[in-house]
Amino acid sequence: QQQQQATTALAPSQLRRMRIEYSRFGVEDFDFSLYNGTQWSGLEGDVSNAYANALLQLLYFSDGFRSIVVEHSRNDGCSDASCLSCHLGFLFRMLSDANGASCHASLLLRVLAERPEAAALALLEDADGNPATSTPYAVLAQHLLRFVLEQAANECELTCEPPIGFAQRTRTVCPACGTAAERTAHVFAGDLEPPQGSAALASLLAGGAASVRRADTQRGSDQPADFLTLVSRALARSDTTRAWCAGCRSFQLLRTDKRITAPPAGILALNFPVLDAAWQLSLPNEFDLEVSADGDCPVRALPPGEGDGQQQQCRMQLAAVVSSIRDTPKGAEHLVVHVREPRSAGGGWLLLNDFLVQPAAESSVVAFGDWWRTPSIALYALAPGDEETPVTQCYSAPSMSSTLILTAPTSILDTTTSHKGLTIHQRRRVGKAVKPNYSIPRTRLAAAKRNMAVPLTQAEAARLLTDRSFRCALDAEFVVLEAAKMEVFGDGTRELHRPPVHTLARLSVVRANGGLLHGVPFIDDYVAATRPIEDLATQYSGIHAGDLTPGVSPHKLSTMKE
């Protein structure tokens, strides 16, 4: 009876799925301030692939990673319209400036959905808002984290190890002929084994009498392991697999040793496996990590102060935990994240559940054992004082946003070559091949216009960055990508399930500082469409068919990123 009562107990209200109650005006009447009384902004969950909100918040509160992508987004050197690092930087800057107001990551998630790699890795939800391959969200978050970190590492030029992950050496040896191969690579997250261990099953599946004997030996000693033991195994593990040996020129049982070679540069990410039963563990707030670069000594995760000091040692402190939550035993799951609040703001814990943000007790963060909460990702950061290389030494970028796009506005879509008659893939290649021409004259009234806009002068651009008295007025036009979803009941009443999805079609910004150019726009951009448009809303937007199509539009187009 006690077990049945524990199973039927509901998750706390603050951890349940957050739903926006729509009125006939959509989301405009919903009061998000009732769910957030902090200075940290939440993310709305009424967009496709919003399961990524917890992961985006986790990355936002990772200081090193946030600094890198924010600086990258201020750079003029990236011309990739679908650069994830740029869009992450835009989102993080918005979260920093919002000061507790609710935000949404629809633009970033839309760019993610348009990446073919994301679809190939099954990182996207289907039309009903479920994982495309029925993968649990706890595992999907791990795959998405690895994908985002890999893309950021390729897009941002770093001169040292990325701030999340660790360097790992992989050594493969054939016991028959002694042939060995070794390589070193950066691993973004360590994968924990189940507490009961899985090495026995992996060895058995490798085949051969030797693996069967090894599986029998491990099965006898397969006792539940504590968390620090699981961490030690994740950072230094050995496997036996049947593979091709170049020395023997035949298939052999090869031994592969993988181990960390140096303490993490900033943050250690750990992925939890999905178990049939609930996890029963308590995450340590801190632990000491001992690493041997030569591989002669074992890698050990120890309670604070228990190291022998003979190896490289660092102290890791729990920084964030992503969890999968079920409102009911058989209900759908969703993701929440607990993050350690920056020390300058108090240093406590925060719960971020989409647009709900509130303080959380440490006991509710580290303890697992309830059926409704499953761990997905844990981040451990170097404790204060253990950081070795400041992030600013690993990345060279301007500390202030560039104004070149406002003083010499060009687009990667600008080309004298007509796009008519080209396939969509040819158009993309033409657009990527065209480099911006920054030799446009910047005199006041003789400036080269982009549509109806006169670019900013250098003096105006400097004033825009340094003088808060710079005034302007903006107007935006939108088109409808997806119509609103309504449910009609038998009595004729209708209920809004999801408001229409809009996208920016035109942006105009005019000067309001007086003088000769008062009222003259310095931005007048039409935004090239990358997705099918359901309704141009011409009577409201003034956008006509073909206005947003490259090679067809009579206007100069820009990408959404520009």
C-alpha positions in Angstrom: 0.0 0.0 0.0 2.9 2.4 0.8 4.4 1.6 -2.6 1.1 2.3 -4.4 0.8 5.6 -2.6 4.3 6.5 -3.6 3.6 5.7 -7.2 0.3 7.7 -7.3 1.9 10.8 -5.7 2.0 13.7 -8.1 4.9 15.9 -9.0 5.1 19.3 -7.3 3.2 21.9 -9.2 6.3 24.0 -10.0 7.8 21.0 -11.9 4.7 20.1 -13.9 4.4 21.2 -17.6 3.7 24.9 -17.9 0.8 25.7 -20.2 -0.1 29.2 -21.6 -3.8 30.0 -21.4 -4.7 31.7 -24.7 -7.4 34.3 -25.0 -8.9 35.5 -28.3 -5.9 37.8 -28.5 -3.5 34.9 -28.3 -0.7 35.2 -25.7 -1.0 38.9 -25.2 -3.3 38.7 -22.2 -1.2 36.1 -20.4 0.6 37.5 -17.3 4.0 35.9 -17.3 5.1 37.9 -14.3 2.9 35.7 -12.0 5.4 32.9 -12.7 8.7 34.8 -12.4 9.7 37.2 -9.7 13.4 37.0 -10.3 15.8 39.0 -12.5 16.3 35.9 -14.7 14.2 35.5 -17.8 12.3 32.3 -18.7 11.6 30.9 -22.2 8.1 30.4 -23.5 7.2 26.8 -24.5 4.5 27.3 -27.1 6.8 26.8 -30.1 8.1 23.7 -31.9 11.1 21.9 -30.4 10.6 23.9 -27.2 12.0 20.9 -25.3 15.3 22.6 -25.9 14.5 25.5 -23.6 16.0 23.7 -20.6 19.2 23.0 -22.5 19.4 26.6 -23.7 19.1 27.9 -20.2 21.8 25.5 -19.1 24.1 26.8 -21.7 23.2 30.4 -20.9 24.3 30.0 -17.2 27.6 28.4 -18.4 29.7 31.5 -18.3 32.5 30.3 -20.5 30.3 29.1 -23.3 28.0 32.1 -23.1 31.0 34.5 -23.4 32.2 32.7 -26.5 29.0 32.7 -28.5 28.0 36.2 -27.5 31.4 37.6 -28.7 31.0 35.5 -31.9 27.6 37.1 -32.6 29.2 40.5 -32.5 31.7 39.7 -35.2 31.5 40.7 -38.9 33.5 37.7 -40.1 30.6 35.1 -40.0 28.5 35.2 -43.1 26.6 31.9 -42.5 22.9 32.8 -42.3 22.2 29.6 -40.3 25.1 29.9 -37.9 23.9 28.4 -34.6 26.6 30.2 -32.6 25.4 33.6 -33.9 21.8 32.8 -33.1 22.8 31.5 -29.6 24.6 34.8 -29.0 21.5 36.8 -30.1 19.3 34.7 -27.7 21.8 35.1 -24.8 22.0 38.8 -25.3 18.2 39.0 -25.3 18.0 37.0 -22.0 20.6 39.3 -20.5 18.8 42.5 -21.5 15.2 41.2 -20.6 15.8 41.5 -16.9 13.2 38.9 -16.0 10.7 39.5 -18.8 9.6 36.3 -20.6 11.4 35.5 -23.9 11.1 32.9 -26.6 13.7 31.1 -28.7 11.5 30.7 -31.8 14.1 32.1 -34.2 16.9 29.9 -32.9 14.7 26.8 -32.9 13.5 27.6 -36.4 17.2 27.8 -37.6 17.8 24.5 -35.8 14.8 22.9 -37.6 16.2 24.0 -41.0 19.6 22.3 -40.4 19.7 19.0 -42.3 22.1 17.6 -39.7 19.5 18.1 -36.9 16.9 16.2 -38.9 19.3 13.4 -39.7 20.2 13.0 -36.0 16.4 12.9 -35.1 16.7 16.0 -32.9 13.4 17.5 -34.0 9.8 17.0 -32.9 7.1 15.9 -35.3 4.0 17.8 -36.1 2.3 16.7 -32.9 5.1 17.9 -30.7 6.6 14.5 -30.0 10.1 13.2 -30.6 10.3 12.0 -34.2 11.8 8.6 -33.2 10.1 8.1 -29.8 13.4 8.8 -28.1 12.9 9.8 -24.4 13.4 13.6 -23.9 16.1 12.8 -21.3 18.2 11.2 -24.1 17.2 13.7 -26.7 18.6 16.5 -24.6 21.9 14.7 -24.4 22.1 14.3 -28.2 21.1 18.0 -28.7 23.8 19.2 -26.2 26.5 17.2 -28.1 25.3 18.6 -31.4 25.2 22.2 -30.3 28.6 22.0 -28.7 30.1 20.4 -31.8 28.6 23.1 -34.0 29.8 25.9 -31.8 33.3 24.4 -31.7 33.4 24.4 -35.5 31.9 27.9 -35.9 33.9 29.7 -33.2 37.7 29.8 -33.6 39.2 28.8 -30.2 42.9 28.6 -29.4 42.4 26.2 -26.4 40.1 23.4 -25.3 36.4 24.3 -25.5 34.9 25.3 -22.1 32.6 22.3 -21.9 34.1 18.8 -22.1 37.5 17.2 -21.7 40.4 15.8 -23.8 40.3 12.1 -24.1 42.9 9.6 -25.3 41.8 6.5 -27.1 44.2 3.5 -27.4 43.3 0.3 -29.2 45.5 -2.8 -28.9 45.3 -6.2 -30.5 46.3 -8.8 -28.0 47.2 -11.3 -30.7 49.8 -9.3 -32.7 50.3 -6.2 -30.4 49.3 -3.7 -33.1 48.3 -0.5 -31.3 46.7 2.7 -32.5 46.2 5.9 -30.5 44.4 9.2 -31.0 43.3 12.2 -28.9 40.1 14.0 -29.3 37.8 16.4 -27.4 34.8 14.8 -25.8 31.9 17.1 -24.9 30.2 14.8 -22.3 31.0 11.7 -20.3 28.4 8.9 -20.4 27.6 7.3 -17.1 26.9 3.6 -16.8 23.8 2.3 -15.0 24.5 1.7 -11.3 24.3 -2.0 -11.8 26.9 -1.9 -14.6 26.6 -2.8 -18.3 30.1 -4.0 -19.0 29.1 -7.6 -18.6 26.4 -7.4 -21.3 28.7 -5.4 -23.6 31.5 -8.0 -23.3 29.0 -10.8 -23.9 27.7 -9.2 -27.1 31.3 -8.9 -28.3 31.4 -12.6 -28.8 34.0 -15.3 -28.1 34.9 -17.5 -25.1 37.1 -14.9 -23.6 34.3 -12.3 -23.4 32.0 -14.9 -21.9 34.5 -15.6 -19.1 34.9 -11.9 -18.6 31.1 -11.4 -18.4 30.8 -14.2 -15.8 33.6 -12.6 -13.7 31.9 -9.1 -13.9 28.5 -10.5 -13.2 29.6 -11.9 -9.9 30.9 -8.5 -8.7 28.2 -6.3 -10.3 27.1 -4.4 -7.2 25.3 -1.1 -7.3 27.9 1.7 -7.7 27.8 5.1 -6.1 27.9 8.3 -8.1 31.6 9.0 -7.8 32.4 5.4 -8.9 30.2 6.0 -12.0 32.1 9.2 -12.8 35.5 7.5 -12.5 34.3 4.7 -14.9 33.0 7.3 -17.4 36.3 9.1 -17.5 38.5 6.0 -17.8 37.0 2.9 -19.3 38.1 -0.2 -21.1 36.1 -2.3 -23.6 36.6 -5.4 -25.6 35.1 -5.4 -29.1 35.4 -7.6 -32.1 36.9 -5.5 -35.0 39.3 -5.7 -37.9 43.0 -5.8 -37.0 45.3 -4.4 -39.7 48.2 -6.4 -38.3 46.6 -9.8 -38.2 44.4 -9.0 -41.3 41.5 -10.6 -39.6 38.8 -9.9 -37.0 40.1 -10.0 -33.5 38.9 -9.1 -30.0 40.5 -5.6 -29.6 40.9 -3.9 -26.3 40.1 -0.2 -26.3 41.1 2.1 -23.4 39.6 5.5 -23.2 40.7 8.0 -20.5 40.7 11.6 -19.7 44.2 13.2 -20.1 43.8 16.5 -18.2 41.3 18.2 -15.9 38.4 19.8 -17.7 39.1 23.4 -19.0 35.9 24.6 -17.4 32.8 22.4 -17.2 32.4 18.6 -17.0 29.1 17.4 -18.5 27.8 14.0 -17.5 25.0 12.1 -19.3 22.7 9.7 -17.3 21.3 6.5 -18.9 17.6 5.9 -18.8 16.7 3.1 -16.3 13.6 1.0 -16.0 13.3 1.9 -12.3 13.8 5.3 -10.7 17.3 6.5 -9.9 18.2 6.3 -6.2 21.1 8.6 -5.6 22.1 12.0 -4.3 24.4 14.1 -6.3 27.4 15.4 -4.4 27.7 19.2 -4.2 31.5 18.9 -4.8 34.1 16.2 -5.5 37.8 16.1 -6.3 39.0 14.8 -9.6 42.4 13.2 -9.9 43.8 12.8 -13.4 47.1 11.3 -14.6 48.3 12.5 -18.0 50.6 9.5 -18.6 47.9 7.0 -17.9 49.9 5.0 -15.3 47.6 6.0 -12.4 43.8 5.5 -12.4 41.3 8.4 -12.8 39.5 8.9 -9.5 36.5 11.0 -8.5 36.8 11.3 -4.7 35.1 13.2 -1.9 36.7 16.6 -1.2 40.0 16.3 0.6 40.6 12.6 0.1 43.1 12.8 -2.7 46.8 11.9 -2.3 48.1 15.0 -4.2 50.4 12.9 -6.4 48.3 13.5 -9.6 46.7 16.5 -11.3 43.8 17.4 -9.1 40.9 19.8 -9.4 37.7 20.4 -7.4 34.4 20.2 -9.3 31.3 21.9 -8.1 27.7 21.1 -9.2 26.5 23.8 -11.5 23.3 22.6 -13.2 21.0 19.6 -13.5 18.6 18.8 -16.4 15.8 16.5 -15.4 12.9 14.8 -17.2 9.5 15.2 -15.4 6.3 13.3 -15.8 3.1 14.8 -14.5 1.4 11.3 -14.3 3.0 7.8 -14.4 2.0 7.3 -18.0 1.9 10.9 -19.1 4.2 12.7 -21.5 7.5 13.9 -20.2 9.1 17.4 -20.4 12.4 18.9 -19.3 13.3 21.3 -16.5 16.7 22.6 -15.4 18.1 23.6 -12.0 21.1 26.0 -12.2 23.3 27.5 -9.6 22.6 31.2 -9.5 25.7 33.4 -10.2 27.6 34.3 -7.1 27.1 38.0 -7.7 23.3 37.4 -7.4 23.2 35.3 -4.3 24.7 31.9 -5.2 21.5 29.9 -4.5 19.7 27.5 -6.8 17.1 28.4 -9.5 14.4 26.2 -11.1 13.7 27.1 -14.7 10.6 25.4 -16.2 9.9 27.2 -19.4 8.6 30.6 -18.4 8.5 29.7 -14.7 11.6 30.8 -12.8 11.8 30.6 -9.0 14.4 29.8 -6.3 14.8 26.1 -5.3 16.2 24.3 -2.3 19.4 22.4 -2.8 17.8 19.2 -1.4 15.3 19.3 -4.3 18.1 19.6 -6.8 20.6 16.8 -5.7 18.1 14.1 -4.5 16.7 11.6 -7.0 14.3 8.8 -6.0 10.8 9.8 -7.0 9.2 8.2 -10.0 8.3 11.5 -11.6 11.9 12.8 -11.9 14.7 11.3 -14.0 18.2 12.8 -14.3 19.4 13.6 -17.8 22.5 15.9 -17.6 24.6 17.1 -14.8 27.2 19.9 -15.2 30.1 20.2 -12.8 32.2 23.3 -13.1 35.7 24.0 -11.7 35.3 25.4 -8.2 36.3 29.0 -7.8 40.1 29.3 -7.8 40.7 26.2 -9.9 40.1 27.8 -13.3 43.4 27.6 -15.3 42.8 29.5 -18.6 40.5 32.5 -18.8 38.0 32.3 -21.6 39.2 35.7 -22.9 42.6 34.2 -23.7 41.0 31.4 -25.9 38.9 33.6 -28.1 39.7 36.8 -30.0 36.7 38.9 -30.8 35.6 42.5 -30.4 34.2 43.5 -27.0 31.7 45.9 -28.6 29.1 45.1 -31.3 30.2 46.1 -34.9 28.2 48.8 -36.7 29.6 48.0 -40.1 26.3 46.5 -41.2 24.6 49.9 -40.5 27.2 52.1 -42.1 27.8 49.9 -45.1 24.7 47.7 -45.5 25.2 44.8 -47.8 23.9 41.2 -47.7 25.2 37.9 -48.8 22.1 37.8 -51.0 23.3 40.8 -53.0 24.6 39.7 -56.4 24.6 41.0 -59.9 24.0 37.4 -61.1 20.3 36.7 -61.6 18.9 33.8 -59.6 16.2 33.1 -62.2 16.4 29.6 -63.6 18.6 28.3 -60.8 17.7 25.5 -58.5 17.4 26.2 -54.8 20.7 24.5 -54.1 22.4 26.6 -56.8 20.9 29.7 -55.3 22.3 28.8 -51.9 25.8 28.3 -53.4 25.6 31.7 -55.2 24.5 33.4 -52.0 27.4 31.8 -50.0 29.9 32.7 -52.7 29.1 36.4 -52.7 31.2 38.4 -50.2 29.9 41.7 -48.8 31.3 44.8 -50.5 32.2 47.3 -47.8 33.5 49.9 -50.2 30.2 51.8 -50.3 30.5 55.6 -49.9 29.3 56.9 -46.5 28.5 60.5 -47.2 25.2 61.7 -45.9 22.8 62.3 -48.8 25.0 60.7 -51.4 25.1 57.4 -49.5 24.2 54.3 -51.4 20.7 53.5 -50.5 19.4 50.0 -49.5 15.8 50.1 -50.6 14.7 53.5 -49.1 17.3 53.6 -46.3 20.3 56.0 -46.0 23.1 54.2 -44.0 24.4 55.7 -40.8 27.4 57.9 -40.9 30.4 57.0 -38.8 29.5 59.8 -36.3 25.9 58.5 -36.0 27.2 54.9 -35.5 29.6 56.0 -32.7 26.7 57.9 -31.1 24.5 54.9 -31.3 26.9 52.8 -29.3 27.9 55.3 -26.7 25.1 57.8 -26.3 21.8 56.7 -24.9 20.1 59.8 -26.2 20.2 58.5 -29.8 16.6 58.2 -30.9 14.9 56.2 -33.6 11.5 54.8 -34.4 10.9 51.4 -35.9 8.1 49.6 -37.7 7.9 45.9 -38.6 5.7 43.9 -40.9 5.0 40.2 -40.5 3.6 37.4 -42.5 1.9 34.2 -41.3 3.9 30.9 -41.5 1.3 28.8 -39.8 -2.4 29.6 -39.2 -3.8 29.4 -35.7 -5.1 26.1 -34.5 -8.6 26.2 -33.2 -11.0 23.6 -31.7 -14.6 23.9 -32.6 -17.1 22.4 -30.1 -20.6 21.0 -30.8 -22.3 24.2 -29.5 -20.4 26.3 -32.0 -17.9 27.8 -29.5 -14.2 27.8 -30.4 -11.1 27.5 -28.3 -7.7 28.7 -29.4 -5.1 25.9 -29.0 -2.1 27.7 -30.6 -1.9 31.2 -32.0 -0.6 31.8 -35.5 3.1 31.6 -36.2 4.5 34.8 -37.7 7.9 35.7 -39.2 9.5 39.0 -39.9 9.0 40.2 -43.5 10.2 43.9 -43.4 11.9 46.1 -40.9 12.2 49.9 -41.1 14.0 52.1 -38.6 14.0 55.9 -39.1 16.1 58.6 -37.4 14.4 60.8 -34.8 17.3 63.1 -33.7 16.4 66.2 -35.6 18.7 67.7 -38.2 19.0 67.2 -41.9 18.3 63.5 -41.8 15.4 63.6 -39.3 12.8 61.0 -40.4 15.1 59.3 -42.9 15.3 55.5 -42.4 18.7 54.0 -41.9 17.3 50.4 -42.1 14.7 49.3 -44.6 15.2 45.6 -45.0 13.0 42.9 -46.6 13.7 39.5 -45.1 14.2 36.6 -47.5 11.8 33.7 -46.8 13.3 30.4 -46.0 10.0 28.6 -45.2 6.7 28.4 -47.1 4.4 31.3 -46.2 0.7 30.5 -45.6 -0.6 34.1 -45.6 1.1 37.3 -46.7 -1.5 39.4 -45.0 -1.0 42.0 -47.8 -3.8 44.2 -46.5 -1.9 44.7 -43.3 1.8 44.1 -44.2 1.9 45.5 -47.7 3.9 42.4 -48.7 3.1 41.0 -52.1 3.8 37.7 -53.8 7.5 37.5 -54.7 8.7 40.3 -52.4 10.6 37.9 -50.2 11.9 35.5 -52.9 15.6 35.9 -53.9 16.0 36.5 -57.6 12.4 37.5 -58.0 11.9 40.3 -55.5 12.1 43.9 -56.7 13.6 44.8 -53.4 17.1 44.2 -51.9 16.7 41.3 -49.5 18.5 40.4 -46.3 18.7 37.3 -44.2 17.0 37.0 -40.9 20.4 36.9 -39.1 21.5 40.2 -40.8 
